[in-house]
Amino acid sequence: MSYHEHTDHQYARHIRAGAPEAFKAFTAWDAQVMRGSDNAIPPKYAELMAVAVALTTQCPYCIEAHTKSAHAAGATQKELAETIMIASTLRAGGGLAHGFMAMKFFDHAENGDTPEA
């Protein structure tokens, strides 16, 4: 057994059985968001956006599913590579931006005062 197995989706049946209405609402919402007939964003770009989000949230199941869906929607390897780098730079940028906060807290600690939240 490993952490991420391609067959893990079979366990969704337990969630569906335990929370049927919430599960039904979630799957309907997901279908509308990703494949709604009135969506302005083409499926290929929606899937590449989903890959980027999956990379930043580090969900292996979403990475797998949305990468395959992006391929099926016509995304190229080059587009996927750019998506990966965009997600990577934004994730790293978040670390840098939170570093600003760390420096602020350090400066305030050095000066003996407490910044407002």
C-alpha positions in Angstrom: 0.0 0.0 0.0 1.2 3.5 -0.8 0.0 6.9 0.0 -1.4 7.6 -3.4 -2.8 4.8 -5.4 -4.7 5.1 -8.7 -7.6 3.1 -7.3 -8.2 5.2 -4.2 -11.2 6.8 -5.8 -13.1 3.6 -5.0 -13.3 4.8 -1.4 -15.5 7.7 -2.5 -18.4 5.2 -2.0 -17.9 5.4 1.8 -18.1 9.2 1.7 -21.2 9.0 -0.6 -22.8 6.6 1.8 -22.0 8.6 4.9 -23.0 12.0 3.5 -25.1 11.4 0.4 -26.6 14.8 0.0 -23.3 16.7 0.6 -21.5 14.3 -1.8 -24.2 14.8 -4.5 -24.0 18.6 -4.1 -20.2 18.5 -4.3 -20.1 16.4 -7.4 -22.8 18.6 -9.1 -20.8 21.8 -8.1 -17.6 20.3 -9.4 -19.2 19.3 -12.7 -20.7 22.8 -13.2 -17.5 24.6 -12.3 -15.3 22.4 -14.5 -17.6 21.5 -17.4 -20.7 23.8 -17.2 -22.3 24.6 -20.5 -22.2 28.3 -19.8 -18.5 28.4 -18.8 -16.6 31.2 -20.5 -13.2 29.6 -19.8 -12.5 26.8 -22.4 -12.0 23.3 -20.8 -8.2 23.2 -21.7 -7.6 26.4 -19.7 -9.8 25.4 -16.9 -7.9 22.1 -16.5 -4.6 23.9 -16.7 -5.8 26.2 -13.9 -6.9 23.2 -11.9 -3.4 21.7 -12.4 -1.8 24.9 -11.1 -4.1 24.9 -8.0 -3.5 21.2 -7.4 0.3 21.7 -7.5 0.1 24.5 -5.0 -2.3 22.6 -2.7 -0.2 19.5 -3.4 -3.1 17.1 -3.9 -1.7 14.1 -5.8 -5.2 12.9 -6.8 -6.1 16.3 -8.3 -2.7 16.6 -10.0 -3.3 13.2 -11.7 -6.9 13.8 -12.6 -6.5 17.3 -13.9 -3.3 16.6 -15.8 -5.0 13.8 -17.6 -8.1 16.0 -18.3 -5.9 18.8 -19.5 -4.2 16.4 -22.0 -7.7 15.2 -23.1 -8.8 18.8 -23.6 -5.8 19.4 -25.9 -3.2 20.9 -23.6 0.4 20.5 -24.9 3.4 19.4 -22.9 4.8 22.9 -23.3 1.6 24.4 -21.8 1.7 22.0 -18.9 5.4 22.9 -18.3 4.5 26.6 -18.2 1.6 25.9 -15.9 4.0 24.0 -13.6 6.4 26.9 -13.5 3.6 29.5 -13.0 2.3 27.5 -10.0 5.9 27.1 -8.7 6.7 30.7 -8.8 3.5 31.7 -7.1 4.0 29.2 -4.4 7.6 30.4 -3.9 6.3 34.0 -4.0 4.0 33.2 -1.2 7.0 32.2 0.9 8.8 35.5 0.0 5.7 37.5 0.8 5.3 35.8 4.2 9.0 36.6 4.7 8.1 40.3 4.7 5.9 39.5 7.7 8.6 37.6 9.4 11.0 40.5 9.0 8.3 42.9 10.3 7.8 40.7 13.4 11.6 40.5 13.9 11.9 44.3 13.6 9.1 44.8 16.1 10.6 42.2 18.5 14.0 44.0 18.2 12.3 47.3 19.1 10.3 45.8 21.9 6.9 46.6 20.5 4.1 44.4 19.1 2.6 45.1 15.7 -1.2 45.1 15.3 -2.7 42.0 13.7 
